[in-house]
Amino acid sequence: MRLSSILTGAVVALASSSQALNILLNNDDGFGSGNLRELYRLLKGEGHDVWIVAPALPQSGQGGRSVFTTEANLTGPAQYNLIPAGAPSVGSDPFDSHIWYYNGTPAACTFVALDYVLPRFANFSVPDLVVTGPNYGTNLGPFVWTLSGTAGAAYAATHRSIPAIAVSASNRAVSYLDIRNETNPATWAAEVSLTVVNAFIKSACGGPILPLGYGVNVNIPELAANHSSTLEYVQTRMTGNAHVNEAVLDAEEGTFTWANIEPYAAGINTCINGDCSLEGETYVVEHGAVAISLYTIDYTAPSTGATRRIMERIQPLAPWA
């Protein structure tokens, strides 16, 4: 389903009727990420009350792990030397009291934000929306979704009954200190992220941005300066051309590394939930469009013939209707 016209209409309407929200930002690339800081700037420009609570250091690949530091102080400098070693393990940026770091995993940063930073220092305790990213690099397909700290930071919020949107882009890492103008991939990624976020905000019509237990996974392809006039937005599913790893032995070193298994594994690409006619997000991004997938936190198998047949096999052990 092509969403370009829907998103464009929603953003135009929002510009004439802004809805200021309380928004929490997080990521797994660190609180000094150029992508993160550019989205922060753009959201504040829309009139939203925006706070960042993100890792003191890059925490990619942490998934939903909720790991809290056991050290009261930083044992080394924070990302890009923004905070010196010996500073508290949680604190605010010296130049912006709405930007905070915490020396923990992305999911732990979500919880520190909700249970410490916002209740004590913001004028709200529970945000209307949590946005994580834009991540450096895409997070496509169910397997990578479980690995991504940016995803973990988002579904930690979903678990806490807060609408969440995880965003991943195709650009490389850059410090916000190195962004000199608005003609660069970090700003472009933030602009596309803002378009999607605004569309969800406006279409909520003052109600909840998402139903309980639902979240959004957004993946952005490589962008060019003219992306605003050429980019398509597509509703997708997570399965479909999705990758999963295999272990590759280095016989000389006696160690393993990973590669994407080829051909595509059937297990990860079996459509069980949702609309199986939708294109997979991996395919869509590889062909230059923005992929927008919905996720839910209910992992229970759907009520299908396959589910019933499985349970019928063990009915003597676990009788069910």
N, C-alpha and C positions, 0 to 999 in steps of 0.2 A: 504494500500500500504506500503510495507516494504521499508525503506529508508536506511538501514544499508550500503549497498554497495555504494550508491550514496554519502552519507556523508563521508565514508572512503576515497573514491577517491578524493573528493573535498579537504579534509584536507591534504592528501598526496601531491596533486598538489600545495596547498597553501604553504606548507613548502619549496618547491623549487622555488616558485615565489610569494614572499610576497607582499601584497598590504597594505601599511601603510595608515590607515584612522584616521580621527578625531572622537573619540567616547565619548559620554556622558553616564555615569552610574548613576542610581538612584535606589531607592527601597522604601519599606514602613517599613523596619525593623530598620532603623537608619544608620547613616554614619559610625558607628563603627562595623557594621555587619561583621562577619568572612566570610560569603559567598561572600558578596560584595567586600571586600578587597582582597580576593583570586582571584576573577575574574579580578579585577583591575590589580593585579600583573601579572597574566598570559597574559592578553591582552597587557600590556606594554612589556612583554617579547617577544611578536610577532612583536614589533616595532611600535605599534599604539600610537598615541597621545591621551591619555585617561585622562578624568576628571571625578570626582565624585561631584555631587551636590545632597545631600540626606538629609532627615530630621534629625534635631538635636536630636530628641527623636523618639522612635518607633511610627509609625502612621498606624498600620495595620487596615484594615476594613474601610478605608476612601473612597474607590472607587475613583471616578473622582472628588471629592469635591476639589475645588480650594480655600483654606482658607489661607489667609496671616495674620501673626501675627500683632497685633496692638501695640506690645511692641517693642521698639527699642533695648532692651537688654534682655538677657535671665533671667528669674525670678528664675531659678534653674539651676543646672549643666546639661550639655548635657550628652548624652548617655555614660555610663561607666566613668563618670566624666572626659571625654576627654577635655571639655571646661568648665571653671568655671562659676558659676552664675555671672551675671553682665556684661559678655562679650557681644559684639554686637550680635543681633539675626541672623546675617549672617556673615560668616567668614570662614577662611581656617584652616585646621588642622595645629597645630604648627610644625609638623614634615614633612609635605608634602603640598606644595603650590597648587598642582593639586587636592587636596581633600577638598571639601567645605561642610559645613552644613548650613541649613536654618531652622528656627523654624516655619515651615508650613507643610501643607499636601504634600504628594508625588507629586500630580499634580502641586501644587504651586511651589514645588522645580524645576520641569521641566521648568516652566515659568521663575523663578528667574535665572536659569541657562542660558536660551536662551536670556533673556533680560537684564541681569546684569553681571553675573559672566563671561561667555564666551566672550562677546564683550569687556569687560574691562580688563580681566586678561589673557585670552588665546590668542593664535595666530590665532584663527578662531572664527567666530561668530555662524555659523550654523554647527552642527556636521553632518558627513556623516551617522551616525547611533546612535540611542539611545537604550541602553540595560538596562532593569530594572530587578533587582534581581541578583542572585538567591534568591527568597523568601524563608523564613522558612515556610515550609508547602505548599502543592499543592494548586493551584487555578483551580479547575476542574468544567467545566460546565457553562452554561450561567448565572445562578443565582450567583454563587460565583464570577464569572468574574466581575459582576457589583459591588461587595463589595470590591474587592481587591484594596488596594492602589498601589501595584506593577503594577497591570493592569492599574489603572487610570493614573499612571505616564507615562505608555507606550502610551495609546491612546491619552493623552494630546499632545505628540509629533507627533503622526499620524495626529491629527487635524491641527498641525502646518506644515504639509507637509514634515515631517522628518520620514524616515523609523525607525520602532521600533520593538524590540523583548522583550517580557515579559517572564521571566524564573522563574519557581517555583520548588523547590526541596522538598524532603520528610524528610530532617534532622531537628534537633532542633537548637534553637538559640545558638550562641556562639560568644563571643567577639573576634575580630581579635587579641587581646592581648594574648589570650589563645591558639592560634595556634602555635604549636612548631615544627611541621614537616609536610610533605605532605601526610601522611597516616592518613587521618581523613575525616569525611563526608563533611565538608565545602570545602576542597580542591577537593574532588571527584565531588561535585556538580559544582564547578567552572570549572573543566576539561571537564565535559559533556557540560556545557554551552558554553565553548570555541569551542568544536567540532561543535556544531550547528551554532554558530555565524560565524566561519570560513567557513563552508559550504555555507552559504548565501553570504558571501563576495566574495568567489572565483567564485561561479556560476553566479554572476552578470557580470563577464567579463569586469569590468571597468565601467559598466553602473550603473543605480540606483539599490540599493540593493533590493528595493521593489517598486511596482507601487504606485502612489499616492493613499492615502486612504486605503492602505493595511497594516496590521501588523501581527505579529506572536505571538502565545501563546504556550509556551513550558512547559511541566510538566515532572518532573523527578521522577522516583520511588526511593525507598530505594536502596542504592548502597553498593557494597562490594569492597574490595581492587582490585579484578580482573575484575571490571566492564568493562574495555576497551576491553576485549576479548569476553565478553558474552552479552553485552547490545544491544538491538534492538531499532531502531528508526522507528516510525510508523506515517504516515500521518493520521490525525484523524479529526473528526468534534467535535464541542463543545457539541452538543446534543448526547444522547445515554447513558443510565445508569446514567444520571446526577441527582444531588440532588437538592431539594429545601426545605426550612424550614417549619415547623409547630410550632405554639405556644403551649407550654406545661405548664399547670397551676400547681403551687405548692399550693394546697388547704390550707395547714397549714400556709404558709407565705403570701398567697394572692398575689403572684408574678408569673411572667411567665419566662420561659426560652425557649430555642429552641431545636429542634431535627430535623433530616432529616425525612421527611415524607415517610412512607412506605405503600404500594408499591410505586415504582417510579411514580411521577406525569406525566400524559400524556402531559400536556401543555408544560413543559420544554423540553420534549423529542420528540416533533414533528419536523421532519426534513422538513424545508421549503426552505432553501438556500443550495447550494452546492451539493456535491455528497452524496446522502443518502445511498450509499453502504459502505461508510467508517465507520470504527469502532469509537465509542465514546471515547473521551479522558479519561473519568473516567474509563471505562472498561480496556483500554490499560494500564494505569498506575497501576491499581490494579493487573494486571497480569505481572508486572515487566518490561515493556518497556517504552521508552521515547515517549511521545505524542507530535506531532507537528501539531497545528491547525492554520489556517489562519483566520483572522478576517478583516472586513471592517467597516468603520465608517458610511456607508450609511445604515440607518435603514429602509429605504423605502421598503415596501413589494414588492417582485418580481412580474413581469408581468405573472400571472398564471390565470387559470380558477377561482380559489377561489377569487383572487383579483378582477377580472372582475365582478364576481357575486355580490360581496359586493358593488361595486360602482354602479352597475346597479340598486340595490335596492333604491339608493338615487338619481338616475339620474334626477328626476324632480327638486330636490333641487340644484344639482351641475352637470349640463350637461357636458358630456365628450365624446370624440370620441370613 
